[in-house]
Amino acid sequence: IKIDIVISGGDTPTPTPGGKIYSPFTDWYWSGDSRVVQMIATTGTDGKGYGGEALAKLQEVQSEIEREGVDHNILLWWGVNGLYSGAQAYANVYKNIANIVGDNAMVFVGTVGYCPNGSGSGRVDGGGGQPLDSFNEQIEQFNVDLKAELVNVSNIYVLDINEYIYTLEAEHGAAWLTSDNLHYLPAASQAIYNWVCDQITNTKQDYPDAPTNTNAGRIWNWFKYANIPNMSNRP
C-alpha cells in the first residue's frame, strides 16, 4: 500500500537526504498523556506527561510547554484519551503554541498511535475496556482530521507516529508493543522515540529530488523520503 508521511511546514527548513528535517535544536521536549509519561521514564527526554489527561489538560499546560520547550524540538503527542473532542480543538492549541514559541523552538505533532491487541483480549484493557476495532477506527479518523487541520500550517511538522507503530507490529508482533492494548512497553517506547529523533538533522543540506513548496504545506512520500520499510501487511 501507499503510505504518506505528512510533514507540514514552510519553505525552510529544507528536506535532506533520507527525508530528515533540519533543526537547529538537538534536545527534545515531549508533552502528552500517559504514553508520554512512559516515554520520559524510558528515554529520559525532557518534557511532561499527564496520565489519563486530554484536551483540557493540554490547554491548562499550554504556557508551561511554551516556556519549558524553548531551545527544544517540541513533540506534542496528545489525543488518545480525548478523541471525542475532535482533532480541530487539539490543532488549535498546537497552532497557538507554535505561534508563541516562534523561532525559539520547533514544533512537531505526532499522530495518535493505535492500540495493538497485545494481550489478545480484543479490548482496550489499559483504558475503558472498549472494543479495539471501533476504538482504533476512531483513532484513524482523528489522525486523518489532524493532518487535514495542520497540513497547511507553516510552523508545525506532523510526524506520522501511528504508521511507524504499524511497522513495529509487523516486525515484532503486538505483544512486543503492549501488554494492556493501550500503553507501549519500554522497548517500543524507545523505538518510537528513536524514530522521531531520526526525523531531524542538525546539518542543513538540500535534497534535490524533494518536492518544492511555494505555499505552506507538504506531503512527503513515506517510502521515498523516510527510512521506513514498506509494510504490506497492515490491516
Disulfide bonds with the S-S distance in Angstrom:
none
